């Protein structure tokens, strides 16, 4: 009996655990002894917000395979909104703990005319790498994978803004079947309650995916973001229901961009240690030299009437890293203890930074329960801009019950997202085996592009009266003349061939010398003779002509020498004419071919091996052909060698 009891207890310890928070109506503080930890810092779900990057790159390779996805159960309450949908979570790698933790799913007010394509972990040579998700258009039935775009050539706006609230949308590259074309940047008017996400590329393990610009909601109205969860080691999770929510105002006061630029992180990342690792504050992040993060740019334009808003936010982010600032907690349990200590010492109302209306209690209150979320106000940091006349910013989150049928449909939709992630994984694995997306071969050899077929989107109950977003901005025309030649495959080719080209330069005279070597080795420096090489008959008659110069009267026979050069003129004139364009200057057309040998002598200097001795010989012999058209004194020289 004891043996069976011990076996039961051991099996219970390693058994699959049904882990979940309390039901929404009973959401309370995390209990002691539960096999998970609610984190007060970590990555923001990339479907909620993702930093824009005009030079897309992949994240680091992790050494371990992620666990199987959790069957996450959506809470039975959701926030009010235009089109609220449940988006499931995913595993993420913790570089500090060297393990995976769960980025919880959340309720998202879907951007109009957009659908979410989830990311997926992909097996690579040295481990596993994350292919990020993206928002695709609902009209797209398939997503093509394209090569990496060239570096952006956006130099900022060329004209002043039409008004103080306009936002600059940087230019971007557009893929057109076989090449990239440049679309210039433009100014876009401010729209209250709407954030414009510019067009950009998303780098995946199989290639790049182009995402056209779209309208989205501001950060503080996008939905209900749940906190990440770290499960205890050895606990296998079958199902889980999140119940702890990230406060919207805290998110805007603790938002950082990760080093790999694939995720926003919220929480305590202001210390020097994180700054050295590459974490950048939301206020200081720049997608490129000429633009600002679109989410941050929206709030800067919203509170434009009060410049103190931006000054206060920047000062607060800098003050969080000071030694006097209270360190933000890392877990929900730590948060509860820190709040209790602050309230006991009556320091909860002290400002974090002087003259900035943010208390110490606000700086550490990162997480709340689903029950308490209805009691918290969302301000959008409007309290930092008292002079700004902004309406409908402060609000209270309202929840409504999710019916059984709708809840069942949400669980089916979650399975649709998981299946789409697996489909991405398979397609990108094939692309990896092929070496990635082929980079612009000739149009005739252009292969059929690899595409991700998007299944029918998750079914959801849409409201009868949907909020209509602003119309899409009129994009400028593509500039075809700015399109650079896409030569990534050609660039590596010349590099290995460069050493081959260098020896090829001396080799060029060598093949020409081979036929000439039996005739006269010193002819090597005379490159005009390669033209004579095809005209071998000229060399043969020239030899009998040597006795002919004894008969000086032959010289008056101008038709004969003219006939002989006329033959080479007909044959080599075609190759010679382009080369000796400057050479016809000496005198007659017959002579330029001969002087060509003289100027051509300097280029073969890299092969001066035979030159030291033979140049003396050609000086005597080539002088004979040079003297043939010249005065009668030169045939006298022919008589001397005889």
C-alpha positions as CSV (number, residue, x, y, z in Angstrom):
1,X,0.0,0.0,0.0
2,X,2.8,2.4,0.9
3,X,4.5,1.6,-2.5
4,X,1.3,2.5,-4.4
5,X,0.9,5.6,-2.3
6,X,4.5,6.7,-3.0
7,X,4.0,6.1,-6.7
8,X,0.8,8.1,-6.6
9,X,2.5,11.0,-5.0
10,X,5.4,10.9,-7.4
11,X,3.1,10.7,-10.3
12,X,1.1,13.6,-8.9
13,X,4.3,15.7,-8.8
14,X,5.1,15.2,-12.5
15,X,1.5,15.0,-13.6
16,X,0.1,17.4,-16.1
17,X,-1.2,20.4,-14.0
18,X,-4.4,22.2,-14.7
19,X,-3.2,25.7,-13.9
20,X,-5.4,28.8,-14.0
21,X,-6.4,31.9,-12.1
22,X,-9.6,32.1,-10.3
23,X,-12.8,32.7,-12.1
24,X,-13.4,36.3,-13.2
25,X,-16.0,36.9,-10.5
26,X,-13.6,35.7,-7.9
27,X,-10.3,37.2,-9.2
28,X,-8.1,37.9,-6.2
29,X,-4.5,38.1,-5.2
30,X,-2.2,35.3,-6.2
31,X,-2.2,32.6,-3.5
32,X,0.8,31.1,-2.0
33,X,1.9,27.7,-3.2
34,X,0.5,28.1,-6.7
35,X,2.9,26.6,-9.4
36,X,3.3,29.9,-11.3
37,X,4.4,33.5,-10.9
38,X,2.6,36.5,-12.2
39,X,5.3,38.8,-13.7
40,X,5.2,42.6,-13.2
41,X,7.6,43.1,-16.1
42,X,8.3,41.4,-19.4
43,X,7.4,41.5,-23.1
44,X,4.2,43.1,-24.4
45,X,2.2,40.8,-26.6
46,X,3.2,41.7,-30.1
47,X,-0.4,41.9,-31.3
48,X,-1.1,44.6,-28.7
49,X,1.9,46.8,-29.7
50,X,5.1,46.2,-31.5
51,X,8.0,48.7,-32.2
52,X,8.3,49.8,-35.8
53,X,11.6,49.0,-37.5
54,X,12.5,50.1,-41.0
55,X,15.5,47.8,-41.0
56,X,13.9,44.5,-40.0
57,X,16.0,41.9,-38.3
58,X,15.5,38.6,-36.6
59,X,15.9,38.0,-32.9
60,X,18.5,35.9,-31.1
61,X,18.7,32.2,-31.5
62,X,17.8,30.3,-28.3
63,X,19.4,26.9,-27.4
64,X,16.2,25.1,-26.3
65,X,13.0,24.0,-28.0
66,X,9.9,25.8,-26.7
67,X,7.2,23.7,-25.0
68,X,3.9,22.9,-26.7
69,X,1.4,25.8,-26.8
70,X,-0.9,26.1,-23.8
71,X,-4.7,25.6,-24.4
72,X,-5.4,29.0,-23.0
73,X,-8.9,29.6,-21.7
74,X,-10.3,33.1,-22.4
75,X,-11.8,34.8,-19.3
76,X,-15.6,35.0,-19.2
77,X,-15.5,38.8,-19.2
78,X,-14.2,41.1,-21.8
79,X,-13.9,44.9,-22.2
80,X,-16.4,46.9,-24.2
81,X,-15.1,47.9,-27.6
82,X,-15.8,48.1,-31.3
83,X,-14.6,44.6,-32.3
84,X,-13.1,42.8,-29.3
85,X,-11.4,39.5,-30.1
86,X,-9.4,37.0,-27.9
87,X,-5.8,36.5,-29.3
88,X,-3.9,33.6,-27.7
89,X,-0.5,33.8,-26.1
90,X,2.9,32.2,-26.9
91,X,6.1,31.1,-25.2
92,X,9.0,33.5,-24.9
93,X,12.6,33.1,-24.0
94,X,14.0,34.6,-20.8
95,X,17.6,35.5,-21.2
96,X,18.2,36.0,-17.5
97,X,16.5,32.8,-16.3
98,X,17.6,30.8,-19.4
99,X,14.1,29.3,-19.8
100,X,10.7,29.9,-21.3
101,X,7.8,31.8,-19.8
102,X,4.3,32.4,-21.2
103,X,3.2,35.7,-22.8
104,X,-0.5,35.6,-21.9
105,X,-3.3,36.1,-24.4
106,X,-5.4,39.2,-24.2
107,X,-8.6,40.9,-25.3
108,X,-7.9,43.1,-28.4
109,X,-10.0,45.7,-30.1
110,X,-9.1,44.6,-33.6
111,X,-7.9,47.3,-36.0
112,X,-10.4,47.9,-38.8
113,X,-10.0,45.6,-41.8
114,X,-7.1,43.7,-40.2
115,X,-6.5,40.2,-39.1
116,X,-3.7,38.8,-36.9
117,X,-1.1,36.4,-38.3
118,X,0.6,34.9,-35.2
119,X,4.3,34.4,-34.9
120,X,6.0,31.0,-34.5
121,X,9.3,29.4,-33.3
122,X,11.4,28.0,-36.2
123,X,14.1,25.4,-35.9
124,X,17.4,26.8,-37.3
125,X,20.9,25.5,-37.4
126,X,22.0,26.6,-33.9
127,X,18.7,26.3,-32.1
128,X,15.3,28.0,-32.4
129,X,14.4,31.5,-33.7
130,X,11.3,33.5,-33.5
131,X,9.4,34.6,-36.6
132,X,7.3,37.6,-35.5
133,X,3.6,38.0,-36.2
134,X,2.0,40.8,-38.1
135,X,-1.3,42.5,-39.0
136,X,-2.4,41.5,-42.5
137,X,-5.3,42.9,-44.5
138,X,-8.6,41.0,-44.4
139,X,-8.7,41.2,-48.2
140,X,-5.5,39.3,-48.5
141,X,-5.9,35.6,-49.1
142,X,-2.2,34.9,-49.3
143,X,1.0,36.5,-48.1
144,X,4.1,36.4,-50.4
145,X,7.6,36.1,-49.0
146,X,10.0,38.5,-50.6
147,X,13.8,39.2,-50.4
148,X,15.3,41.6,-47.8
149,X,14.6,45.2,-48.9
150,X,17.6,47.6,-49.5
151,X,18.5,50.1,-46.9
152,X,16.1,53.0,-46.6
153,X,17.0,56.1,-48.5
154,X,14.5,58.3,-46.7
155,X,16.1,61.7,-46.0
156,X,13.2,63.2,-44.1
157,X,10.5,65.6,-45.3
158,X,11.4,67.8,-48.2
159,X,8.7,70.3,-47.5
160,X,7.5,71.9,-44.2
161,X,4.4,70.3,-42.5
162,X,1.1,71.7,-43.5
163,X,0.2,72.3,-39.8
164,X,1.7,71.7,-36.3
165,X,-0.2,68.4,-35.8
166,X,0.9,66.6,-39.0
167,X,2.9,63.5,-38.7
168,X,5.6,62.5,-41.2
169,X,5.3,59.0,-42.7
170,X,8.7,57.9,-43.9
171,X,9.2,56.5,-47.4
172,X,9.6,52.8,-47.9
173,X,10.5,50.2,-50.5
174,X,7.8,48.3,-52.4
175,X,8.3,44.9,-54.0
176,X,7.2,44.7,-57.6
177,X,7.4,41.1,-58.9
178,X,11.1,41.1,-59.6
179,X,12.5,44.2,-58.0
180,X,12.1,47.0,-55.4
181,X,10.7,50.4,-56.1
182,X,10.9,53.4,-53.8
183,X,7.8,55.2,-52.4
184,X,8.6,58.6,-51.0
185,X,7.5,59.8,-47.6
186,X,4.7,62.3,-47.0
187,X,2.9,64.3,-44.3
188,X,-0.2,62.9,-42.7
189,X,-2.8,64.9,-40.8
190,X,-3.5,64.1,-37.1
191,X,-6.7,62.1,-36.4
192,X,-7.9,62.2,-32.8
193,X,-8.4,58.6,-31.5
194,X,-6.4,57.0,-34.4
195,X,-2.8,56.0,-34.7
196,X,-1.4,55.4,-38.2
197,X,1.1,52.5,-38.4
198,X,3.2,53.2,-41.5
199,X,4.0,50.6,-44.1
200,X,7.0,48.3,-43.2
201,X,8.6,44.9,-43.7
202,X,8.6,42.1,-41.1
203,X,11.6,39.9,-41.1
204,X,10.8,36.2,-40.8
205,X,13.0,33.1,-40.9
206,X,11.8,32.4,-44.5
207,X,12.1,35.9,-45.9
208,X,10.4,39.3,-45.5
209,X,6.7,40.1,-45.5
210,X,5.4,43.5,-46.5
211,X,2.7,45.1,-44.3
212,X,0.8,48.1,-45.8
213,X,0.1,51.0,-43.5
214,X,-3.1,50.9,-41.5
215,X,-5.1,52.8,-38.8
216,X,-5.1,51.5,-35.2
217,X,-6.3,52.6,-31.8
218,X,-4.2,54.4,-29.3
219,X,-2.3,52.3,-26.7
220,X,-4.6,53.1,-23.8
221,X,-7.7,51.9,-25.7
222,X,-6.5,48.8,-27.6
223,X,-7.9,46.2,-25.2
224,X,-7.1,44.4,-22.0
225,X,-3.5,43.3,-21.7
226,X,-2.8,40.3,-19.3
227,X,0.5,39.9,-17.4
228,X,3.1,37.2,-18.5
229,X,3.3,34.0,-16.4
230,X,6.4,32.0,-15.4
231,X,5.5,28.5,-14.5
232,X,7.6,26.5,-12.0
233,X,10.1,24.1,-13.4
234,X,8.8,20.6,-13.8
235,X,5.2,21.7,-14.1
236,X,3.5,20.8,-17.4
237,X,0.6,23.0,-18.2
238,X,-2.4,21.7,-20.0
239,X,-4.8,24.7,-19.6
240,X,-4.6,28.1,-18.1
241,X,-6.9,31.1,-17.6
242,X,-5.1,34.5,-17.1
243,X,-6.6,36.8,-14.4
244,X,-4.0,39.6,-13.8
245,X,-4.1,42.7,-16.0
246,X,-1.4,45.2,-16.8
247,X,-2.5,48.8,-16.0
248,X,-2.7,51.0,-19.1
249,X,-1.1,54.0,-17.4
250,X,1.7,52.0,-16.0
251,X,2.3,50.6,-19.5
252,X,2.8,54.0,-20.9
253,X,5.2,55.0,-18.0
254,X,7.4,51.9,-18.3
255,X,7.6,51.0,-22.0
256,X,11.0,50.0,-23.5
257,X,12.2,48.6,-26.8
258,X,14.2,45.4,-26.6
259,X,17.7,45.2,-28.2
260,X,16.4,43.0,-31.1
261,X,13.5,45.5,-31.7
262,X,10.9,42.8,-32.0
263,X,9.1,43.5,-28.8
264,X,8.1,46.2,-26.4
265,X,8.9,45.5,-22.7
266,X,7.1,46.9,-19.7
267,X,8.5,47.2,-16.2
268,X,11.8,47.9,-14.6
269,X,14.3,48.4,-17.4
270,X,15.7,51.8,-16.5
271,X,18.8,50.5,-14.7
272,X,22.3,50.8,-16.2
273,X,22.5,47.1,-16.6
274,X,19.5,47.0,-19.0
275,X,20.7,50.1,-20.8
276,X,24.0,48.4,-21.5
277,X,22.2,45.5,-22.9
278,X,20.4,47.7,-25.4
279,X,17.0,48.5,-23.9
280,X,15.8,51.9,-25.1
281,X,13.1,54.0,-23.5
282,X,9.9,54.5,-25.5
283,X,10.5,58.2,-25.6
284,X,14.1,57.8,-27.1
285,X,13.4,55.1,-29.6
286,X,13.7,56.0,-33.3
287,X,12.8,53.6,-36.1
288,X,15.2,55.6,-38.3
289,X,17.0,58.9,-38.0
290,X,14.1,60.9,-39.4
291,X,11.1,59.5,-37.6
292,X,9.6,58.8,-34.2
293,X,7.7,55.8,-32.9
294,X,4.2,56.2,-34.3
295,X,2.5,55.4,-31.0
296,X,4.5,58.0,-29.1
297,X,4.1,60.5,-31.9
298,X,0.4,60.2,-31.5
299,X,0.4,61.3,-27.9
300,X,2.9,64.0,-28.6
301,X,0.5,65.5,-31.1
302,X,-2.5,64.9,-28.8
303,X,-1.0,67.1,-26.1
304,X,0.7,69.6,-28.4
305,X,-1.0,72.5,-26.6
306,X,0.9,71.8,-23.5
307,X,4.7,71.2,-24.1
308,X,5.0,70.2,-20.4
309,X,3.5,66.8,-21.3
310,X,6.5,65.6,-23.4
311,X,9.0,67.3,-21.0
312,X,7.4,65.6,-18.0
313,X,7.4,62.1,-19.7
314,X,11.0,62.4,-20.8
315,X,12.1,63.6,-17.3
316,X,10.2,60.7,-15.6
317,X,11.9,58.1,-17.8
318,X,15.3,59.6,-16.9
319,X,14.4,59.8,-13.2
320,X,13.4,56.1,-13.0
321,X,17.0,55.1,-13.5
322,X,18.3,57.3,-10.6
323,X,19.5,55.8,-7.3
324,X,16.8,57.6,-5.3
325,X,13.9,56.1,-7.3
326,X,12.0,53.1,-5.9
327,X,12.8,50.0,-7.8
328,X,9.8,48.7,-9.7
329,X,8.9,45.1,-8.6
330,X,9.5,42.1,-10.9
331,X,6.5,40.0,-9.8
332,X,2.9,40.6,-8.5
333,X,3.8,39.3,-5.1
334,X,6.7,41.7,-4.8
335,X,4.4,44.5,-5.9
336,X,2.0,43.9,-3.1
337,X,4.8,44.0,-0.5
338,X,6.3,47.2,-2.0
339,X,2.9,48.9,-1.9
340,X,2.4,47.9,1.7
341,X,5.8,49.3,2.7
342,X,5.1,52.6,0.9
343,X,1.7,53.0,2.5
344,X,3.2,52.2,5.9
345,X,6.0,54.7,5.5
346,X,3.5,57.2,4.0
347,X,5.8,57.6,0.9
348,X,3.2,56.4,-1.6
349,X,2.2,60.0,-2.6
350,X,5.8,61.3,-3.0
351,X,6.7,62.2,-6.6
352,X,9.2,60.1,-8.4
353,X,10.7,63.2,-10.1
354,X,10.4,66.7,-8.9
355,X,7.7,68.8,-10.6
356,X,6.3,65.7,-12.4
357,X,2.8,64.7,-11.4
358,X,3.5,61.0,-11.0
359,X,3.6,59.5,-7.5
360,X,5.7,56.6,-6.3
361,X,2.6,54.5,-5.8
362,X,1.8,54.9,-9.5
363,X,5.3,54.0,-10.5
364,X,5.1,50.5,-8.8
365,X,1.5,49.6,-9.5
366,X,2.0,47.5,-12.6
367,X,-0.6,44.7,-12.2
368,X,-4.2,44.5,-11.0
369,X,-6.8,41.8,-10.9
370,X,-9.6,41.4,-13.4
371,X,-12.1,42.2,-10.6
372,X,-10.3,45.4,-9.7
373,X,-9.7,46.6,-13.2
374,X,-13.2,48.2,-13.3
375,X,-12.2,50.4,-10.4
376,X,-9.1,51.9,-12.1
377,X,-9.2,54.9,-14.4
378,X,-7.3,55.1,-17.7
379,X,-6.0,58.6,-18.1
380,X,-3.6,58.3,-21.1
381,X,-1.3,60.4,-19.0
382,X,-3.5,63.4,-19.5
383,X,-2.7,64.6,-16.0
384,X,0.7,65.6,-17.3
385,X,-0.8,68.2,-19.6
386,X,-3.3,70.2,-17.6
387,X,-3.3,73.0,-20.2
388,X,-4.1,70.8,-23.1
389,X,-7.8,70.8,-24.1
390,X,-8.3,67.1,-24.9
391,X,-11.6,65.4,-24.7
392,X,-12.6,61.8,-24.1
393,X,-9.1,60.7,-22.9
394,X,-9.9,59.7,-19.3
395,X,-12.2,56.7,-19.0
396,X,-13.0,53.7,-16.9
397,X,-12.8,50.2,-18.3
398,X,-16.1,48.5,-18.5
399,X,-16.5,44.7,-18.7
400,X,-19.3,42.6,-20.1
401,X,-20.1,38.9,-19.8
402,X,-19.2,36.5,-22.5
403,X,-22.0,34.0,-23.3
404,X,-21.4,30.3,-23.5
405,X,-21.8,30.2,-27.3
406,X,-19.4,33.1,-27.8
407,X,-16.9,31.6,-25.3
408,X,-17.0,28.3,-27.2
409,X,-16.4,30.2,-30.4
410,X,-13.5,32.1,-28.9
411,X,-11.8,28.8,-28.1
412,X,-12.3,27.6,-31.7
413,X,-10.8,30.8,-32.9
414,X,-7.8,30.2,-30.7
415,X,-7.3,26.9,-32.4
416,X,-7.4,28.6,-35.8
417,X,-4.6,30.9,-34.7
418,X,-2.5,27.9,-33.5
419,X,-3.0,26.1,-36.8
420,X,-2.0,29.2,-38.8
421,X,1.2,29.4,-36.7
422,X,2.0,25.8,-37.6
423,X,1.4,26.4,-41.3
424,X,3.8,29.3,-41.1
425,X,6.4,27.1,-39.5
426,X,6.1,24.5,-42.2
427,X,6.4,27.0,-45.1
428,X,9.3,28.8,-43.6
429,X,11.1,25.5,-42.8
430,X,10.9,24.7,-46.6
431,X,12.3,28.2,-47.4
432,X,15.2,27.7,-45.0
433,X,16.1,24.4,-46.7
434,X,16.1,26.2,-50.1
435,X,18.4,28.9,-48.7
436,X,15.7,31.5,-48.3
437,X,13.7,33.6,-50.8
438,X,15.6,33.8,-54.1
439,X,16.9,37.3,-54.7
440,X,15.7,38.7,-58.0
441,X,17.0,36.4,-60.8
442,X,16.3,37.5,-64.3
443,X,12.7,38.0,-65.2
444,X,12.6,34.9,-67.5
445,X,13.9,32.8,-64.7
446,X,11.7,34.3,-62.0
447,X,10.3,31.4,-59.9
448,X,6.8,31.3,-58.5
449,X,7.0,33.2,-55.2
450,X,6.3,31.3,-52.0
451,X,3.1,32.4,-50.4
452,X,1.3,31.8,-47.1
453,X,-2.3,30.9,-47.7
454,X,-4.5,32.5,-45.1
455,X,-7.5,30.4,-44.1
456,X,-10.8,32.0,-43.4
457,X,-10.5,34.4,-40.5
458,X,-11.9,33.6,-37.1
459,X,-15.6,34.0,-36.8
460,X,-16.6,36.9,-34.5
461,X,-19.7,38.8,-33.8
462,X,-19.3,42.3,-35.2
463,X,-21.3,45.2,-33.9
464,X,-24.0,46.5,-36.2
465,X,-22.6,50.1,-36.0
466,X,-18.8,49.9,-36.4
467,X,-16.5,52.8,-35.8
468,X,-15.2,53.8,-39.2
469,X,-11.5,54.7,-39.4
470,X,-10.2,57.6,-41.4
471,X,-9.7,56.9,-45.1
472,X,-6.3,55.6,-46.1
473,X,-3.9,58.4,-46.9
474,X,-3.1,58.9,-50.6
475,X,0.3,57.3,-51.1
476,X,2.6,59.1,-53.5
477,X,3.6,57.4,-56.8
478,X,6.5,55.0,-57.0
479,X,9.8,56.4,-58.2
480,X,11.0,53.9,-60.8
481,X,14.2,55.9,-61.5
482,X,15.2,55.7,-57.9
483,X,15.0,51.9,-57.8
484,X,18.4,50.5,-57.2
485,X,19.6,47.4,-59.0
486,X,19.0,44.5,-56.7
487,X,22.4,42.7,-56.9
488,X,22.8,40.8,-53.7
489,X,23.6,37.6,-55.6
490,X,26.0,39.5,-57.8
491,X,27.9,41.1,-55.0
492,X,29.3,37.8,-53.6
493,X,30.2,36.7,-57.1
494,X,32.7,39.3,-57.8
495,X,34.3,39.0,-54.5
496,X,35.4,35.4,-55.0
497,X,36.2,36.1,-58.6
498,X,38.3,39.1,-57.9
499,X,41.4,37.1,-57.3
500,X,40.6,35.3,-60.5
501,X,40.3,38.5,-62.5
502,X,43.7,39.7,-61.3
503,X,45.6,36.8,-62.8
504,X,43.4,36.9,-65.8
505,X,44.9,40.2,-66.8
506,X,48.3,38.7,-67.4
507,X,46.6,35.7,-68.9
508,X,45.1,37.8,-71.6
509,X,48.4,38.5,-73.4
510,X,49.4,34.9,-72.8
511,X,46.9,33.3,-75.1
512,X,47.7,35.8,-77.7
513,X,51.4,35.1,-77.2
514,X,51.0,31.4,-77.7
515,X,50.5,31.7,-81.4
516,X,53.0,34.5,-81.5
517,X,55.6,32.7,-79.5
518,X,56.6,30.5,-82.4
519,X,56.9,33.5,-84.6
520,X,58.7,36.0,-82.4
521,X,58.7,36.0,-78.6
522,X,59.5,39.7,-78.3
523,X,56.2,40.4,-80.0
524,X,54.6,39.8,-76.6
525,X,54.7,43.5,-75.6
526,X,53.3,44.4,-79.0
527,X,49.6,44.1,-78.4
528,X,48.7,45.3,-81.9
529,X,50.1,42.1,-83.2
530,X,47.2,40.2,-81.6
531,X,45.3,41.8,-84.4
532,X,48.0,40.5,-86.7
533,X,47.6,37.1,-85.1
534,X,44.4,36.5,-87.0
535,X,46.1,38.1,-89.9
536,X,48.8,35.4,-90.0
537,X,49.1,35.8,-93.8
538,X,50.5,39.3,-93.1
539,X,53.3,37.9,-91.0
540,X,54.2,35.3,-93.7
541,X,54.4,37.9,-96.6
542,X,56.2,40.3,-94.3
543,X,59.1,37.8,-94.0
544,X,59.6,37.6,-97.8
545,X,59.2,41.4,-97.9
546,X,62.4,41.7,-95.9
547,X,64.4,40.8,-99.0
548,X,62.1,43.1,-101.0
549,X,63.1,46.2,-99.0
550,X,66.5,45.4,-100.6
551,X,64.8,46.6,-103.8
552,X,64.0,50.1,-102.7
553,X,61.9,50.5,-105.9
554,X,59.4,48.3,-104.3
555,X,58.6,51.1,-101.9
556,X,57.0,53.2,-104.6
557,X,54.7,50.3,-105.1
558,X,52.3,51.8,-102.6
559,X,49.4,49.7,-103.7
560,X,51.1,46.6,-102.4
561,X,51.7,47.8,-98.8
562,X,48.3,49.4,-98.9
563,X,46.9,46.1,-100.0
564,X,48.6,44.3,-97.2
565,X,47.5,46.6,-94.5
566,X,44.1,46.8,-96.3
567,X,43.7,43.1,-95.5
568,X,44.3,43.6,-91.8
569,X,42.2,46.8,-92.0
570,X,39.3,44.7,-93.1
571,X,39.8,42.0,-90.5
572,X,41.4,43.6,-87.4
573,X,40.1,47.0,-88.2
574,X,36.9,46.1,-86.4
575,X,38.6,45.1,-83.1
576,X,41.3,47.7,-83.5
577,X,39.1,50.7,-84.2
578,X,37.4,50.7,-80.8
579,X,40.6,50.2,-78.9
580,X,43.0,52.7,-80.6
581,X,40.5,55.6,-80.7
582,X,43.2,57.9,-79.5
583,X,45.8,56.1,-81.6
584,X,44.8,57.3,-85.1
585,X,46.4,60.6,-84.2
586,X,50.0,59.7,-85.2
587,X,49.7,59.8,-89.0
588,X,48.0,57.5,-91.5
589,X,45.5,54.8,-90.6
590,X,48.1,52.2,-91.3
591,X,50.6,53.6,-88.8
592,X,48.2,53.8,-85.8
593,X,48.0,50.0,-85.8
594,X,51.8,50.0,-85.4
595,X,52.0,52.8,-82.9
596,X,49.3,51.0,-81.1
597,X,52.0,48.5,-80.2
598,X,54.0,51.2,-78.6
599,X,51.3,52.6,-76.3
600,X,50.0,49.2,-75.6
601,X,53.4,48.2,-74.2
602,X,52.8,50.0,-70.8
603,X,49.7,47.9,-69.9
604,X,51.5,44.6,-70.2
605,X,54.0,45.9,-67.6
606,X,52.4,43.6,-65.1
607,X,53.9,40.8,-67.1
608,X,57.4,42.2,-67.7
609,X,59.1,38.8,-67.3
610,X,60.0,38.5,-71.0
611,X,60.4,42.3,-71.5
612,X,64.0,42.8,-70.2
613,X,65.6,40.9,-73.1
614,X,63.2,40.9,-75.9
615,X,62.6,44.6,-76.1
616,X,66.1,45.0,-77.6
617,X,65.2,42.6,-80.4
618,X,61.9,44.2,-81.2
619,X,63.6,47.5,-81.3
620,X,65.6,46.4,-84.3
621,X,63.0,44.2,-85.9
622,X,59.8,46.2,-85.4
623,X,61.6,49.2,-86.5
624,X,61.7,47.5,-89.9
625,X,57.9,47.5,-90.3
626,X,57.9,51.0,-88.9
627,X,60.4,52.0,-91.5
628,X,58.5,50.4,-94.4
629,X,56.1,53.3,-94.8
630,X,58.8,55.7,-93.8
631,X,61.7,57.2,-95.9
632,X,64.2,55.1,-97.8
633,X,66.8,55.4,-95.0
634,X,65.0,52.7,-93.1
635,X,65.5,50.0,-95.8
636,X,69.2,50.8,-95.6
637,X,68.9,49.5,-92.0
638,X,67.5,46.3,-93.5
639,X,70.7,46.0,-95.5
640,X,72.8,46.2,-92.4
641,X,71.4,43.2,-90.7
642,X,71.8,41.3,-93.9
